[in-house]
């Protein structure tokens, strides 16, 4: 069984995923890192070359590939849940934990980020709008929800342990 971590950019999927995998002696996979390795570039560069459609197609391939394995903690990309096929792949291959945070907390965590294709040119994200657009997909995908708004990564891992 896999443990999938979903949530908006800035919710802590990668940081928490590494900690959780270490604690449970499981492999850790980050969907965005796998994509970056495969294209030998950044997500932003890929996004510029192929647009969102090209990126999402590659993302779907990686999600499906990881869903065929077991025994890993997997950090999905923030928008991976937008595709029904991805949600189904995650749910059939393990437990899906939604790392949720308030829009304000997410925006504060993303200040200065330059590697996020959906950030505006001025360095701020339309976080509240994106979060609102994705709520239904996150709700549909998740088996469990952990609010990370005021928690440290270690505390988030503890909360995940409580719900699993």
C-alpha positions as CSV (number, residue, x, y, z in Angstrom):
1,X,0.0,0.0,0.0
2,X,1.2,3.5,-0.8
3,X,0.6,6.7,1.1
4,X,-0.2,9.6,-1.3
5,X,0.1,13.1,-0.1
6,X,-2.0,15.7,-2.0
7,X,-2.6,19.3,-1.5
8,X,-1.8,22.8,-2.8
9,X,1.7,24.0,-3.5
10,X,3.2,25.0,-0.1
11,X,1.1,22.5,1.9
12,X,4.2,20.5,2.8
13,X,3.9,17.4,0.7
14,X,7.6,17.0,-0.1
15,X,8.9,17.9,3.3
16,X,6.3,15.9,5.2
17,X,6.6,13.0,2.7
18,X,10.4,12.6,3.3
19,X,9.9,12.7,7.1
20,X,7.0,10.2,6.9
21,X,8.9,7.8,4.6
22,X,11.9,7.9,6.9
23,X,9.8,7.3,10.0
24,X,8.1,4.3,8.3
25,X,11.1,3.0,6.5
26,X,9.4,3.4,3.2
27,X,10.6,4.7,-0.2
28,X,9.8,8.3,-1.0
29,X,8.8,9.6,-4.4
30,X,8.0,13.1,-5.5
31,X,6.0,13.3,-8.7
32,X,7.4,16.7,-9.7
33,X,11.0,15.6,-9.0
34,X,10.5,12.5,-11.2
35,X,9.1,14.7,-14.0
36,X,12.1,17.1,-13.7
37,X,14.5,14.3,-13.9
38,X,12.8,12.8,-17.0
39,X,12.8,16.1,-18.9
40,X,16.2,17.2,-17.6
41,X,14.8,20.5,-16.6
42,X,12.6,22.3,-14.2
43,X,8.8,22.1,-14.0
44,X,8.7,25.8,-15.0
45,X,10.8,25.1,-18.1
46,X,8.6,22.1,-19.1
47,X,5.5,24.2,-18.5
48,X,6.9,26.9,-20.9
49,X,7.8,24.4,-23.6
50,X,4.7,22.2,-23.5
51,X,2.1,24.3,-21.7
52,X,-0.2,22.9,-18.9
53,X,-1.5,20.2,-21.2
54,X,1.9,18.7,-21.9
55,X,2.9,18.9,-18.3
56,X,-0.4,17.2,-17.1
57,X,0.0,14.4,-19.6
58,X,3.5,13.6,-18.3
59,X,2.2,14.0,-14.7
60,X,-0.5,11.4,-15.4
61,X,2.0,8.9,-16.7
62,X,4.1,9.3,-13.6
63,X,1.1,8.9,-11.3
64,X,-0.1,5.8,-13.1
65,X,3.4,4.3,-13.0
66,X,3.8,5.0,-9.2
67,X,0.3,3.6,-8.6
68,X,1.5,0.2,-9.9
69,X,4.0,0.0,-7.1
70,X,3.5,-0.4,-3.4
71,X,5.1,0.5,-0.1
72,X,6.0,4.2,-0.9
73,X,5.1,7.6,0.4
74,X,4.3,9.7,-2.7
75,X,4.1,13.5,-2.9
76,X,1.8,14.4,-5.8
77,X,2.0,17.7,-7.7
78,X,-0.6,20.2,-6.4
79,X,-2.8,19.9,-9.5
80,X,-2.4,16.1,-10.0
81,X,-5.9,15.6,-8.5
82,X,-7.5,17.6,-11.2
83,X,-7.6,14.5,-13.5
84,X,-10.1,11.9,-12.5
85,X,-7.8,9.1,-13.7
86,X,-5.1,10.3,-11.3
87,X,-7.5,10.4,-8.4
88,X,-8.6,6.9,-9.1
89,X,-5.0,5.6,-9.5
90,X,-4.1,7.1,-6.1
91,X,-7.1,5.8,-4.3
92,X,-6.8,2.2,-5.8
93,X,-3.1,2.0,-4.9
94,X,-3.2,3.3,-1.3
95,X,-4.4,5.8,1.2
96,X,-4.7,9.5,0.1
97,X,-4.0,12.1,2.7
98,X,-4.9,15.7,1.9
99,X,-2.5,18.2,3.5
100,X,-4.7,21.2,3.7
101,X,-3.8,24.7,4.8
102,X,-5.5,28.1,4.7
103,X,-4.9,30.3,1.6
104,X,-3.1,32.8,3.8
105,X,-0.7,30.2,5.2
106,X,0.0,28.8,1.7
107,X,0.7,32.3,0.3
108,X,3.0,33.1,3.2
109,X,5.0,29.8,2.6
110,X,5.3,30.6,-1.1
111,X,6.7,34.1,-0.8
112,X,9.8,34.4,-3.0
113,X,9.2,31.1,-4.7
114,X,10.4,31.2,-8.3
115,X,10.0,27.6,-9.4
116,X,6.2,27.5,-9.4
117,X,4.6,27.9,-12.9
118,X,1.3,29.1,-11.5
119,X,2.8,31.9,-9.5
120,X,2.1,35.3,-11.0
121,X,5.0,37.4,-12.4
122,X,5.0,39.5,-9.3
123,X,5.9,36.5,-7.1
124,X,2.5,36.1,-5.5
125,X,0.1,33.3,-6.2
126,X,-3.6,33.4,-6.8
127,X,-3.7,30.8,-4.0
128,X,-7.2,31.4,-2.8
129,X,-8.6,31.1,-6.3
130,X,-6.6,27.9,-7.1
131,X,-7.6,26.4,-3.8
132,X,-11.2,27.1,-4.4
133,X,-11.0,25.7,-7.9
134,X,-9.4,22.5,-6.6
135,X,-11.4,21.9,-3.4
136,X,-13.8,19.4,-5.0
137,X,-11.0,17.3,-6.5
138,X,-9.1,17.2,-3.2
139,X,-12.2,16.2,-1.4
140,X,-13.0,13.5,-4.0
141,X,-9.4,12.1,-3.8
142,X,-8.8,12.1,-0.1
143,X,-9.3,9.4,2.4
144,X,-8.0,11.6,5.2
145,X,-7.5,15.3,5.8
146,X,-4.7,16.9,7.9
147,X,-4.7,20.7,8.4
148,X,-1.1,21.8,8.2
149,X,-1.9,25.5,8.7
150,X,-0.3,25.9,12.1
151,X,1.7,22.7,12.4
152,X,5.4,22.0,12.0
153,X,6.3,19.2,9.5
154,X,7.0,16.8,12.5
155,X,3.6,17.6,13.9
156,X,2.0,16.9,10.5
157,X,3.7,13.5,10.4
158,X,2.3,12.8,13.9
159,X,-1.2,13.8,12.7
160,X,-0.9,11.5,9.7
161,X,0.1,8.6,12.0
162,X,-3.0,9.3,14.0
163,X,-5.3,9.0,11.0
164,X,-3.7,6.0,9.4
